[in-house]
């Protein structure tokens, strides 16, 4: 086998690998995009369902209460 035939075979092999890698990358990106879109739709549907369950003022009140409790706990820890 001479140099030109070996070069042509190597070039064809490299082209096949590059095209295969490109196709695999595009397939993987399409799969990830589809998965992320599906997850975004699920989260938005869940958010719509959850928003009506607890009023925002109740959530704020619970968060303020928990913040106060955590501050009290840290004060007791700091005293020791």
Biopython code that builds the backbone (N, CA, C, O; Angstrom):
import numpy as np
from Bio.PDB.StructureBuilder import StructureBuilder

atoms = [
    (1, "UNK", "N", (0.861, -1.174, 0.000)),
    (1, "UNK", "CA", (0.000, 0.000, 0.000)),
    (1, "UNK", "C", (0.904, 1.232, 0.000)),
    (1, "UNK", "O", (1.793, 1.351, 0.842)),
    (2, "UNK", "N", (0.684, 2.112, -0.908)),
    (2, "UNK", "CA", (1.514, 3.306, -0.982)),
    (2, "UNK", "C", (0.946, 4.429, -0.125)),
    (2, "UNK", "O", (-0.128, 4.310, 0.465)),
    (3, "UNK", "N", (1.692, 5.508, -0.076)),
    (3, "UNK", "CA", (1.356, 6.628, 0.808)),
    (3, "UNK", "C", (0.016, 7.268, 0.464)),
    (3, "UNK", "O", (-0.730, 7.611, 1.382)),
    (4, "UNK", "N", (-0.316, 7.439, -0.764)),
    (4, "UNK", "CA", (-1.561, 8.117, -1.151)),
    (4, "UNK", "C", (-2.783, 7.280, -0.810)),
    (4, "UNK", "O", (-3.809, 7.821, -0.396)),
    (5, "UNK", "N", (-2.686, 5.964, -0.981)),
    (5, "UNK", "CA", (-3.824, 5.111, -0.640)),
    (5, "UNK", "C", (-4.054, 5.111, 0.869)),
    (5, "UNK", "O", (-5.195, 5.157, 1.328)),
    (6, "UNK", "N", (-2.978, 5.058, 1.627)),
    (6, "UNK", "CA", (-3.100, 5.118, 3.095)),
    (6, "UNK", "C", (-3.669, 6.445, 3.554)),
    (6, "UNK", "O", (-4.476, 6.486, 4.482)),
    (7, "UNK", "N", (-3.266, 7.513, 2.926)),
    (7, "UNK", "CA", (-3.787, 8.843, 3.265)),
    (7, "UNK", "C", (-5.269, 8.942, 2.971)),
    (7, "UNK", "O", (-6.026, 9.506, 3.760)),
    (8, "UNK", "N", (-5.685, 8.401, 1.843)),
    (8, "UNK", "CA", (-7.104, 8.441, 1.470)),
    (8, "UNK", "C", (-7.929, 7.617, 2.455)),
    (8, "UNK", "O", (-9.004, 8.049, 2.870)),
    (9, "UNK", "N", (-7.445, 6.448, 2.831)),
    (9, "UNK", "CA", (-8.176, 5.614, 3.801)),
    (9, "UNK", "C", (-8.259, 6.309, 5.149)),
    (9, "UNK", "O", (-9.309, 6.283, 5.792)),
    (10, "UNK", "N", (-7.162, 6.935, 5.591)),
    (10, "UNK", "CA", (-7.167, 7.665, 6.862)),
    (10, "UNK", "C", (-8.121, 8.846, 6.809)),
    (10, "UNK", "O", (-8.836, 9.110, 7.775)),
    (11, "UNK", "N", (-8.137, 9.557, 5.688)),
    (11, "UNK", "CA", (-9.031, 10.708, 5.528)),
    (11, "UNK", "C", (-10.492, 10.273, 5.542)),
    (11, "UNK", "O", (-11.327, 10.920, 6.174)),
    (12, "UNK", "N", (-10.804, 9.176, 4.844)),
    (12, "UNK", "CA", (-12.182, 8.658, 4.842)),
    (12, "UNK", "C", (-12.586, 8.222, 6.247)),
    (12, "UNK", "O", (-13.705, 8.492, 6.682)),
    (13, "UNK", "N", (-11.685, 7.552, 6.958)),
    (13, "UNK", "CA", (-11.979, 7.153, 8.336)),
    (13, "UNK", "C", (-12.226, 8.348, 9.232)),
    (13, "UNK", "O", (-13.145, 8.331, 10.050)),
    (14, "UNK", "N", (-11.411, 9.392, 9.086)),
    (14, "UNK", "CA", (-11.585, 10.611, 9.887)),
    (14, "UNK", "C", (-12.913, 11.286, 9.569)),
    (14, "UNK", "O", (-13.603, 11.752, 10.476)),
    (15, "UNK", "N", (-13.272, 11.343, 8.303)),
    (15, "UNK", "CA", (-14.551, 11.951, 7.918)),
    (15, "UNK", "C", (-15.713, 11.159, 8.510)),
    (15, "UNK", "O", (-16.674, 11.751, 9.000)),
    (16, "UNK", "N", (-15.639, 9.836, 8.471)),
    (16, "UNK", "CA", (-16.709, 9.007, 9.042)),
    (16, "UNK", "C", (-16.830, 9.252, 10.545)),
    (16, "UNK", "O", (-17.938, 9.351, 11.072)),
    (17, "UNK", "N", (-15.699, 9.350, 11.230)),
    (17, "UNK", "CA", (-15.733, 9.596, 12.683)),
    (17, "UNK", "C", (-16.314, 10.967, 12.982)),
    (17, "UNK", "O", (-17.125, 11.109, 13.897)),
    (18, "UNK", "N", (-15.912, 11.979, 12.222)),
    (18, "UNK", "CA", (-16.420, 13.341, 12.465)),
    (18, "UNK", "C", (-17.921, 13.411, 12.198)),
    (18, "UNK", "O", (-18.657, 14.006, 12.986)),
    (19, "UNK", "N", (-18.378, 12.823, 11.119)),
    (19, "UNK", "CA", (-19.816, 12.834, 10.793)),
    (19, "UNK", "C", (-20.596, 12.057, 11.850)),
    (19, "UNK", "O", (-21.672, 12.483, 12.272)),
    (20, "UNK", "N", (-20.052, 10.918, 12.277)),
    (20, "UNK", "CA", (-20.720, 10.142, 13.326)),
    (20, "UNK", "C", (-20.812, 10.917, 14.626)),
    (20, "UNK", "O", (-21.845, 10.901, 15.296)),
    (21, "UNK", "N", (-19.729, 11.597, 14.980)),
    (21, "UNK", "CA", (-19.733, 12.399, 16.206)),
    (21, "UNK", "C", (-20.717, 13.553, 16.096)),
    (21, "UNK", "O", (-21.428, 13.858, 17.054)),
    (22, "UNK", "N", (-20.761, 14.189, 14.947)),
    (22, "UNK", "CA", (-21.699, 15.291, 14.727)),
    (22, "UNK", "C", (-23.146, 14.815, 14.859)),
    (22, "UNK", "O", (-23.960, 15.461, 15.519)),
    (23, "UNK", "N", (-23.458, 13.690, 14.232)),
    (23, "UNK", "CA", (-24.825, 13.152, 14.315)),
    (23, "UNK", "C", (-25.186, 12.788, 15.748)),
    (23, "UNK", "O", (-26.298, 13.059, 16.201)),
    (24, "UNK", "N", (-24.248, 12.175, 16.459)),
    (24, "UNK", "CA", (-24.498, 11.807, 17.849)),
    (24, "UNK", "C", (-24.707, 13.039, 18.717)),
    (24, "UNK", "O", (-25.580, 13.050, 19.585)),
    (25, "UNK", "N", (-23.909, 14.075, 18.485)),
    (25, "UNK", "CA", (-24.044, 15.311, 19.263)),
    (25, "UNK", "C", (-25.394, 15.972, 19.011)),
    (25, "UNK", "O", (-26.050, 16.412, 19.956)),
    (26, "UNK", "N", (-25.813, 16.047, 17.768)),
    (26, "UNK", "CA", (-27.114, 16.652, 17.448)),
    (26, "UNK", "C", (-28.241, 15.836, 18.066)),
    (26, "UNK", "O", (-29.194, 16.412, 18.591)),
    (27, "UNK", "N", (-28.157, 14.513, 18.016)),
    (27, "UNK", "CA", (-29.183, 13.657, 18.627)),
    (27, "UNK", "C", (-29.240, 13.894, 20.124)),
    (27, "UNK", "O", (-30.325, 14.021, 20.691)),
    (28, "UNK", "N", (-28.062, 13.955, 20.782)),
    (28, "UNK", "CA", (-28.023, 14.155, 22.228)),
    (28, "UNK", "C", (-28.615, 15.516, 22.606)),
    (28, "UNK", "O", (-29.377, 15.613, 23.568)),
    (29, "UNK", "N", (-28.270, 16.567, 21.854)),
    (29, "UNK", "CA", (-28.805, 17.898, 22.154)),
    (29, "UNK", "C", (-30.315, 17.940, 21.968)),
    (29, "UNK", "O", (-31.015, 18.586, 22.748)),
    (30, "UNK", "N", (-30.821, 17.269, 20.959)),
    (30, "UNK", "CA", (-32.269, 17.221, 20.742)),
    (30, "UNK", "C", (-32.952, 16.491, 21.889)),
    (30, "UNK", "O", (-34.024, 16.894, 22.340)),
    (31, "UNK", "N", (-32.329, 15.420, 22.359)),
    (31, "UNK", "CA", (-32.892, 14.667, 23.476)),
    (31, "UNK", "C", (-32.921, 15.518, 24.745)),
    (31, "UNK", "O", (-33.924, 15.531, 25.457)),
    (32, "UNK", "N", (-31.836, 16.223, 25.030)),
    (32, "UNK", "CA", (-31.773, 17.083, 26.217)),
    (32, "UNK", "C", (-32.787, 18.213, 26.102)),
    (32, "UNK", "O", (-33.463, 18.533, 27.080)),
    (33, "UNK", "N", (-32.904, 18.820, 24.934)),
    (33, "UNK", "CA", (-33.862, 19.911, 24.737)),
    (33, "UNK", "C", (-35.290, 19.431, 24.964)),
    (33, "UNK", "O", (-36.084, 20.116, 25.608)),
    (34, "UNK", "N", (-35.612, 18.266, 24.441)),
    (34, "UNK", "CA", (-36.953, 17.705, 24.627)),
    (34, "UNK", "C", (-37.216, 17.433, 26.100)),
    (34, "UNK", "O", (-38.295, 17.739, 26.606)),
    (35, "UNK", "N", (-36.247, 16.867, 26.783)),
    (35, "UNK", "CA", (-36.403, 16.569, 28.207)),
    (35, "UNK", "C", (-36.591, 17.848, 29.013)),
    (35, "UNK", "O", (-37.460, 17.909, 29.883)),
    (36, "UNK", "N", (-35.786, 18.869, 28.733)),
    (36, "UNK", "CA", (-35.904, 20.128, 29.466)),
    (36, "UNK", "C", (-37.236, 20.822, 29.182)),
    (36, "UNK", "O", (-37.838, 21.400, 30.087)),
    (37, "UNK", "N", (-37.698, 20.769, 27.941)),
    (37, "UNK", "CA", (-39.000, 21.365, 27.621)),
    (37, "UNK", "C", (-40.127, 20.647, 28.357)),
    (37, "UNK", "O", (-41.046, 21.286, 28.869)),
    (38, "UNK", "N", (-40.054, 19.326, 28.409)),
    (38, "UNK", "CA", (-41.065, 18.552, 29.111)),
    (38, "UNK", "C", (-41.054, 18.877, 30.608)),
    (38, "UNK", "O", (-42.107, 19.022, 31.228)),
    (39, "UNK", "N", (-39.854, 18.990, 31.175)),
    (39, "UNK", "CA", (-39.756, 19.321, 32.596)),
    (39, "UNK", "C", (-40.274, 20.727, 32.868)),
    (39, "UNK", "O", (-40.933, 20.952, 33.883)),
    (40, "UNK", "N", (-39.989, 21.675, 31.983)),
    (40, "UNK", "CA", (-40.479, 23.046, 32.156)),
    (40, "UNK", "C", (-42.006, 23.084, 32.099)),
    (40, "UNK", "O", (-42.637, 23.808, 32.870)),
    (41, "UNK", "N", (-42.594, 22.321, 31.204)),
    (41, "UNK", "CA", (-44.055, 22.257, 31.127)),
    (41, "UNK", "C", (-44.637, 21.655, 32.406)),
    (41, "UNK", "O", (-45.633, 22.153, 32.932)),
    (42, "UNK", "N", (-44.015, 20.585, 32.905)),
    (42, "UNK", "CA", (-44.499, 19.952, 34.134)),
    (42, "UNK", "C", (-44.409, 20.898, 35.328)),
    (42, "UNK", "O", (-45.322, 20.962, 36.151)),
    (43, "UNK", "N", (-43.309, 21.626, 35.411)),
    (43, "UNK", "CA", (-43.141, 22.561, 36.524)),
    (43, "UNK", "C", (-44.152, 23.698, 36.427)),
    (43, "UNK", "O", (-44.714, 24.109, 37.442)),
    (44, "UNK", "N", (-44.390, 24.206, 35.235)),
    (44, "UNK", "CA", (-45.359, 25.304, 35.106)),
    (44, "UNK", "C", (-46.776, 24.825, 35.432)),
    (44, "UNK", "O", (-47.553, 25.567, 36.034)),
    (45, "UNK", "N", (-47.117, 23.603, 35.044)),
    (45, "UNK", "CA", (-48.434, 23.058, 35.400)),
    (45, "UNK", "C", (-48.552, 22.851, 36.898)),
    (45, "UNK", "O", (-49.593, 23.142, 37.487)),
    (46, "UNK", "N", (-47.490, 22.350, 37.520)),
    (46, "UNK", "CA", (-47.511, 22.140, 38.971)),
    (46, "UNK", "C", (-47.599, 23.468, 39.704)),
    (46, "UNK", "O", (-48.286, 23.575, 40.720)),
    (47, "UNK", "N", (-46.911, 24.473, 39.198)),
    (47, "UNK", "CA", (-46.945, 25.794, 39.822)),
    (47, "UNK", "C", (-48.347, 26.379, 39.778)),
    (47, "UNK", "O", (-48.792, 26.997, 40.746)),
    (48, "UNK", "N", (-49.037, 26.194, 38.681)),
    (48, "UNK", "CA", (-50.407, 26.697, 38.569)),
    (48, "UNK", "C", (-51.307, 26.008, 39.592)),
    (48, "UNK", "O", (-52.162, 26.645, 40.208)),
    (49, "UNK", "N", (-51.106, 24.693, 39.767)),
    (49, "UNK", "CA", (-51.914, 23.959, 40.737)),
    (49, "UNK", "C", (-51.585, 24.366, 42.166)),
    (49, "UNK", "O", (-52.481, 24.445, 43.007)),
    (50, "UNK", "N", (-50.315, 24.624, 42.451)),
    (50, "UNK", "CA", (-49.879, 24.927, 43.815)),
    (50, "UNK", "C", (-50.264, 26.346, 44.226)),
    (50, "UNK", "O", (-50.575, 26.587, 45.392)),
    (51, "UNK", "N", (-50.247, 27.276, 43.291)),
    (51, "UNK", "CA", (-50.507, 28.675, 43.631)),
    (51, "UNK", "C", (-51.865, 28.865, 44.287)),
    (51, "UNK", "O", (-52.019, 29.744, 45.135)),
    (52, "UNK", "N", (-52.834, 28.073, 43.919)),
    (52, "UNK", "CA", (-54.166, 28.241, 44.484)),
    (52, "UNK", "C", (-54.344, 27.580, 45.839)),
    (52, "UNK", "O", (-55.363, 27.797, 46.495)),
    (53, "UNK", "N", (-53.380, 26.777, 46.276)),
    (53, "UNK", "CA", (-53.549, 26.043, 47.524)),
    (53, "UNK", "C", (-53.307, 26.889, 48.763)),
    (53, "UNK", "O", (-54.098, 26.836, 49.706)),
    (54, "UNK", "N", (-52.234, 27.669, 48.784)),
    (54, "UNK", "CA", (-51.869, 28.456, 49.958)),
    (54, "UNK", "C", (-51.724, 29.917, 49.540)),
    (54, "UNK", "O", (-50.975, 30.229, 48.614)),
    (55, "UNK", "N", (-52.441, 30.811, 50.223)),
    (55, "UNK", "CA", (-52.300, 32.237, 49.887)),
    (55, "UNK", "C", (-50.877, 32.730, 50.178)),
    (55, "UNK", "O", (-50.186, 32.196, 51.046)),
    (56, "UNK", "N", (-50.469, 33.730, 49.455)),
    (56, "UNK", "CA", (-49.106, 34.258, 49.592)),
    (56, "UNK", "C", (-48.878, 34.849, 50.977)),
    (56, "UNK", "O", (-47.775, 34.751, 51.515)),
    (57, "UNK", "N", (-49.897, 35.456, 51.556)),
    (57, "UNK", "CA", (-49.722, 36.049, 52.896)),
    (57, "UNK", "C", (-49.439, 34.971, 53.936)),
    (57, "UNK", "O", (-48.639, 35.183, 54.847)),
    (58, "UNK", "N", (-50.091, 33.816, 53.805)),
    (58, "UNK", "CA", (-49.822, 32.719, 54.740)),
    (58, "UNK", "C", (-48.389, 32.215, 54.590)),
    (58, "UNK", "O", (-47.729, 31.907, 55.582)),
    (59, "UNK", "N", (-47.922, 32.134, 53.380)),
    (59, "UNK", "CA", (-46.539, 31.703, 53.144)),
    (59, "UNK", "C", (-45.559, 32.689, 53.757)),
    (59, "UNK", "O", (-44.577, 32.290, 54.384)),
    (60, "UNK", "N", (-45.824, 33.970, 53.578)),
    (60, "UNK", "CA", (-44.939, 34.991, 54.140)),
    (60, "UNK", "C", (-44.937, 34.915, 55.657)),
    (60, "UNK", "O", (-43.887, 35.040, 56.286)),
    (61, "UNK", "N", (-46.095, 34.712, 56.243)),
    (61, "UNK", "CA", (-46.189, 34.592, 57.695)),
    (61, "UNK", "C", (-45.393, 33.375, 58.195)),
    (61, "UNK", "O", (-44.690, 33.462, 59.202)),
    (62, "UNK", "N", (-45.506, 32.249, 57.491)),
    (62, "UNK", "CA", (-44.766, 31.051, 57.886)),
    (62, "UNK", "C", (-43.260, 31.254, 57.745)),
    (62, "UNK", "O", (-42.488, 30.802, 58.590)),
    (63, "UNK", "N", (-42.847, 31.932, 56.682)),
    (63, "UNK", "CA", (-41.425, 32.198, 56.493)),
    (63, "UNK", "C", (-40.891, 33.120, 57.586)),
    (63, "UNK", "O", (-39.799, 32.894, 58.108)),
    (64, "UNK", "N", (-41.648, 34.148, 57.933)),
    (64, "UNK", "CA", (-41.221, 35.053, 59.004)),
    (64, "UNK", "C", (-41.106, 34.305, 60.326)),
    (64, "UNK", "O", (-40.157, 34.518, 61.081)),
    (65, "UNK", "N", (-42.062, 33.435, 60.607)),
    (65, "UNK", "CA", (-42.032, 32.650, 61.836)),
    (65, "UNK", "C", (-40.802, 31.738, 61.872)),
    (65, "UNK", "O", (-40.124, 31.637, 62.895)),
    (66, "UNK", "N", (-40.524, 31.075, 60.745)),
    (66, "UNK", "CA", (-39.363, 30.180, 60.698)),
    (66, "UNK", "C", (-38.057, 30.966, 60.814)),
    (66, "UNK", "O", (-37.116, 30.502, 61.458)),
    (67, "UNK", "N", (-37.987, 32.138, 60.206)),
    (67, "UNK", "CA", (-36.789, 32.969, 60.338)),
    (67, "UNK", "C", (-36.558, 33.379, 61.783)),
    (67, "UNK", "O", (-35.424, 33.378, 62.262)),
    (68, "UNK", "N", (-37.639, 33.729, 62.479)),
    (68, "UNK", "CA", (-37.516, 34.108, 63.892)),
    (68, "UNK", "C", (-37.048, 32.926, 64.724)),
    (68, "UNK", "O", (-36.193, 33.074, 65.598)),
    (69, "UNK", "N", (-37.611, 31.742, 64.451)),
    (69, "UNK", "CA", (-37.193, 30.543, 65.194)),
    (69, "UNK", "C", (-35.715, 30.228, 64.967)),
    (69, "UNK", "O", (-34.992, 29.887, 65.903)),
    (70, "UNK", "N", (-35.280, 30.346, 63.718)),
    (70, "UNK", "CA", (-33.873, 30.072, 63.407)),
    (70, "UNK", "C", (-32.966, 31.094, 64.081)),
    (70, "UNK", "O", (-31.905, 30.735, 64.592)),
    (71, "UNK", "N", (-33.371, 32.366, 64.090)),
    (71, "UNK", "CA", (-32.577, 33.387, 64.786)),
    (71, "UNK", "C", (-32.500, 33.093, 66.277)),
    (71, "UNK", "O", (-31.440, 33.250, 66.883)),
    (72, "UNK", "N", (-33.616, 32.667, 66.879)),
    (72, "UNK", "CA", (-33.611, 32.312, 68.301)),
    (72, "UNK", "C", (-32.672, 31.140, 68.579)),
    (72, "UNK", "O", (-31.950, 31.137, 69.576)),
    (73, "UNK", "N", (-32.687, 30.164, 67.706)),
    (73, "UNK", "CA", (-31.809, 29.007, 67.887)),
    (73, "UNK", "C", (-30.352, 29.441, 67.802)),
    (73, "UNK", "O", (-29.531, 29.003, 68.608)),
    (74, "UNK", "N", (-30.019, 30.295, 66.835)),
    (74, "UNK", "CA", (-28.638, 30.757, 66.712)),
    (74, "UNK", "C", (-28.226, 31.588, 67.925)),
    (74, "UNK", "O", (-27.075, 31.514, 68.354)),
    (75, "UNK", "N", (-29.138, 32.375, 68.482)),
    (75, "UNK", "CA", (-28.826, 33.138, 69.689)),
    (75, "UNK", "C", (-28.501, 32.202, 70.837)),
    (75, "UNK", "O", (-27.546, 32.443, 71.575)),
    (76, "UNK", "N", (-29.289, 31.120, 71.007)),
    (76, "UNK", "CA", (-29.022, 30.154, 72.067)),
    (76, "UNK", "C", (-27.688, 29.443, 71.837)),
    (76, "UNK", "O", (-26.953, 29.174, 72.787)),
    (77, "UNK", "N", (-27.386, 29.148, 70.608)),
    (77, "UNK", "CA", (-26.094, 28.507, 70.307)),
    (77, "UNK", "C", (-24.943, 29.459, 70.612)),
    (77, "UNK", "O", (-23.925, 29.048, 71.170)),
    (78, "UNK", "N", (-25.105, 30.737, 70.246)),
    (78, "UNK", "CA", (-24.056, 31.721, 70.506)),
    (78, "UNK", "C", (-23.838, 31.947, 72.000)),
    (78, "UNK", "O", (-22.721, 32.243, 72.424)),
    (79, "UNK", "N", (-24.900, 31.809, 72.805)),
    (79, "UNK", "CA", (-24.770, 31.992, 74.264)),
    (79, "UNK", "C", (-23.917, 30.914, 74.903)),
    (79, "UNK", "O", (-23.259, 31.154, 75.916)),
    (80, "UNK", "N", (-23.927, 29.721, 74.311)),
    (80, "UNK", "CA", (-23.134, 28.630, 74.864)),
    (80, "UNK", "C", (-21.733, 28.803, 74.438)),
    (80, "UNK", "O", (-20.876, 27.992, 74.789)),
]
sb = StructureBuilder()
sb.init_structure("model")
sb.init_model(0)
sb.init_chain("A")
sb.init_seg("    ")
for serial, (resi, resn, name, xyz) in enumerate(atoms, 1):
    if name == "N":
        sb.init_residue(resn, " ", resi, " ")
    sb.init_atom(name, np.array(xyz, "f"), 0.0, 1.0, " ", f" {name:<3s}", serial, name[0])
structure = sb.get_structure()
